[in-house]
Amino acid sequence: MAAYSNILKLSFLASLLSGLWPVEETRRHDTNLAVFPPTCNRIECPVFESVHVGNGYEIRRYNSTMWASTSPIQDISLVEATRTGFLQLFDYIQGKNFYEEKIDMTAPVITEVSPSDGPFCESSFVVSFYVPKKNQANPAPAKGLQIQKWKPTYVAVRQFGGFVSDYEVGEEAAALQASIADTVWSDAIEKNRGKDRTSIYIVAQYNSPFEFDNRVNEIWMPFNLEE
């Protein structure tokens, strides 16, 4: 487990520094079935309950969780913003925090997207790392990062394979929006936008860039159900 975690950390860093993000021509678009990300069999992921599986989407409920998050990053590219944010988070888990504590790698790395108004304007991105369970009670603070506590949260999820690209992310987010249109979930998402979260959607990436098979990425649209 520790050896795999170290390899995953180093492969993320090597790819980020080199700027080489492979492009995969074949992608999995059959999203009717929810797939448990294989990465979560090897490293820790946040626990969720699958509430509903629909045509092209899944509804999950996540318990309260802690995340280490960057400040908003302004960029025209989600891929570039994620690279910038992950470098900060990599330093954080390598011990550059106020506790000088090394932290286990987890998945997914998520990027919250708040799109700009214009087609060529910079958007705002926040990149976050799920804090491992053993660190949840007292996450290490760090300069330039914020510790976010999520309340129990529902998310509408769409999965897709391959390597994330800026163009594809927009397509997948639109496809998720279309698949939940005219459902109670869509109404709940619209009601909650601009309240607890201002992001339009979240991109979750589970794999190291050096893993070519069984890649799982997700679009999340978070919401809370009124009690």
Rosetta blueprint (number, residue, H / E / L):
1 M L
2 A H
3 A H
4 Y H
5 S H
6 N H
7 I H
8 L H
9 K H
10 L H
11 S H
12 F H
13 L H
14 A H
15 S H
16 L H
17 L H
18 S H
19 G L
20 L L
21 W L
22 P L
23 V L
24 E L
25 E L
26 T L
27 R L
28 R L
29 H L
30 D L
31 T L
32 N L
33 L L
34 A L
35 V L
36 F L
37 P L
38 P H
39 T H
40 C H
41 N H
42 R L
43 I L
44 E E
45 C L
46 P L
47 V L
48 F E
49 E E
50 S E
51 V E
52 H E
53 V E
54 G E
55 N L
56 G L
57 Y E
58 E E
59 I E
60 R E
61 R E
62 Y E
63 N L
64 S L
65 T E
66 M E
67 W E
68 A E
69 S E
70 T E
71 S L
72 P L
73 I E
74 Q E
75 D E
76 I L
77 S L
78 L H
79 V H
80 E H
81 A H
82 T H
83 R H
84 T H
85 G H
86 F H
87 L H
88 Q H
89 L H
90 F H
91 D H
92 Y H
93 I H
94 Q L
95 G L
96 K L
97 N L
98 F L
99 Y L
100 E L
101 E L
102 K L
103 I L
104 D L
105 M L
106 T E
107 A L
108 P L
109 V E
110 I E
111 T E
112 E E
113 V E
114 S E
115 P L
116 S L
117 D L
118 G L
119 P L
120 F L
121 C L
122 E L
123 S E
124 S E
125 F E
126 V E
127 V E
128 S E
129 F E
130 Y E
131 V L
132 P L
133 K H
134 K H
135 N H
136 Q L
137 A L
138 N L
139 P L
140 A L
141 P L
142 A L
143 K L
144 G L
145 L E
146 Q E
147 I E
148 Q E
149 K E
150 W E
151 K L
152 P L
153 T E
154 Y E
155 V E
156 A E
157 V E
158 R E
159 Q E
160 F E
161 G L
162 G L
163 F L
164 V L
165 S L
166 D H
167 Y H
168 E H
169 V H
170 G H
171 E H
172 E H
173 A H
174 A H
175 A H
176 L H
177 Q H
178 A H
179 S H
180 I L
181 A L
182 D L
183 T L
184 V H
185 W H
186 S H
187 D H
188 A H
189 I H
190 E H
191 K H
192 N H
193 R E
194 G L
195 K L
196 D L
197 R E
198 T L
199 S L
200 I L
201 Y E
202 I E
203 V E
204 A E
205 Q E
206 Y L
207 N L
208 S L
209 P L
210 F L
211 E L
212 F L
213 D L
214 N L
215 R L
216 V L
217 N E
218 E E
219 I E
220 W E
221 M E
222 P E
223 F E
224 N L
225 L L
226 E L
227 E L
